[in-house]
Amino acid sequence: MTGMIGKSWLWVAAVALAVLLPWCFYDFHTGRQSGFVLSMLGQMGMMIILALSYNMLLGQSGLFSLCHATFFGMGGYAMVHFLNAAGDGDLPVPMELMPLLAGLASLALAVVFGYMATKQRATAFAMITLGIGELMATAALMFHHFFGGEGGVSTNRTINNSLFGLTYGPSIQVYYLIVAWTFIAALAMFFLTKTPLGRMANATRDNFERAQFMGYDPRMVRFLQFALSGLFAGIGGGLYAVTYEIVTFDALAAPLSANALLMAYIGGTTVFGGPVLGAVLITLLQSGVSLMSNSWLVYVGVLFICMVIFAPSGIAGLILGHRPIVRAGKLGQLVVPYIRVLIPGLLLVLGFVGLVELTSFLTIGAAQGKTLKLNGNEIDVHATMPWLISAVALIGGGAWLWLEARYFRRVWDGLMADLKAADGKAVRVLA
Amino acid sequence: MSTPALSIREITKSFGQTAIIRGVSLDIAAGERHAIIGPNGAGKTTCFNLISGRFPITSGEIHLNGIRIDHLPPHKINRMGLSRSFQITSIFQRLSVFENVRCALLWSRGYRYSFWSPLWRQRELNEQADVLLEDLNLHTRRDIPAGLLSYAEQRALEIGMTIAGGASVILLDEPTAGMSNTETDYAMELIRRVTKGKTLVMVEHDMKVVFDLADVITVLVYGQVIASGPPEAVRANPAVQEAYLGALVE
């Protein structure tokens, strides 16, 4: 109960940020918010829903699903058809409620597929979901009436039916629709974690046999979690359709399922808000870095691998790991160690980015007729110097970081030992 | 004679060609404290796994309060009033001690798969969980992850979770295994207290515990019952002495 109240300021802050952020990028020449920022923030909203709903499976139920995009995509396709029907006057539902319809369409699909997949758990479950994902991807190319084949299906979002008299022509109106639904969905998913089903999902994740010997059918728990997570993914997909007015194969294919996994994992699966951080970060990389570099996916991949190896509890886990130190008022003691790892870390990253970019410009970049520029200065990718500098930065930074990381660990362990000795109490449970 | 709380009729269990349980029959009266003893590999834990539905039986019948339960899945058997603990501690490691106990209460308090009732507002449920934690003497450990409890505390928690649902028949699989003498004494006192008025069946190696706690002892050797009766009778039984002591010596 304290958890709900204690963290409510985070929710309020997030809403305020989401509402105000577009106005920080207001363009007085056009009299509008920056289109790029609006579309990126909107994308973040959808990805937050996708990642949070994915974590209902991965983090909360211990279910490793490989077909989560199926339900996102289904919501998208369904939304296109709903919007088209509404445009023809056949579906008198206001725009504000349409995402819920998309969610219900996905729920129906998740009930069918969930019945198949949740019969199993662990690896077998993952295999079945892989099959489901492939099945749907194939179906999307085969059944033109519903999925529109490779070209996808398109729609027009100005259906002239709104509770607030909005047209949803301007992007800012769509953005606020996304904000509203993202918060509704996030709150609902948070609420779910505080119900008997949500708690038993954690319980079956930890020990399904014990749950069974307490009267719960683990399969039913898995099934309900799966179906509900499909509902939320569908809402996200519905918002996608409203934003882009076209839904193609990409909205339900395997890469998006992988993205859901990446976002949830990088953000942190053990904390409710973790996937939100992951979704924001990945979307930033996707929208921001992809403009600057052909190789942005390489960076996402390396980031993912590093997180799996060094920080399996994700960004949120890293942040929360500092809680006992902050409580004891000893965060200051970590400033110097942090600076000492940050400098070689930066060197390592720069060296790595340098090598990746040089390689990329040697091959793909050359084919596209682009040249590598750093602060406006052209860099010759055939010269020795840039390669040498990058390699030295990578190797030197790596070795230096290795030394500093050992020092950091010593300080950290020392602090933790002090704290443990000080109050003798164990770290409070996070979940 | 009234219906036995648990009635086992000629059950057998084979894994492939190997027969582990070779025709066991037992009647356990309501309120009885029944201990199953026997050398290693006698099939005691397998017996528990068959009764609680963890494994299907090969042949025979099991009745709980007169209702046939073999071939039912474990959760259905549990809902009918049979609960068990495990030889290897089986709790929810990452959930807090309080959450472990609360989860164990949920089904019997009628919450089922509810995704609409917020747990923090279920005052009665939360109070019951806290009361149980005090019974288990774990209230000072309420908010730490159960995986961080000491071994003896984890065993106590598991016993608490086993009885939380209010089952009338309790199966405990070596509840004092791996405990020191003081810990064993405490665990016995706890078991006695929390299973008051219930039917208790336990597998136990510690003879002191067995003879202290049990009204009836059944001796299982190579998947068959060789003796069953009050402690003194079993202790005096020459077949038991031979089989059991012989097995202990080897």
Interface residues (C-beta under 8 A of the other chain):
Chain A: M1 G3 M4 F191 L192 K194 T195 P196 L197 G198 R199 M200 N202 A203 R205 D206 N207 E209 R210 A211 Q212 F213 M214 G215 Y216 D217 P218 M220 V221 L224 L228 K425 A426 V427 R428 V429 A431
Chain B: S52 R54 P73 P74 H75 N78 R79 S83 R84 F86 S90 I91 F92 Q93 R94 L95 S96 E99 R102 C103 A104 L106 W107 S108 Y111 R112 Y113 S114 F115 W116 S117 P118 L119 W120 R121 D143 I144 P145 L148 M161 T162 A164 G165
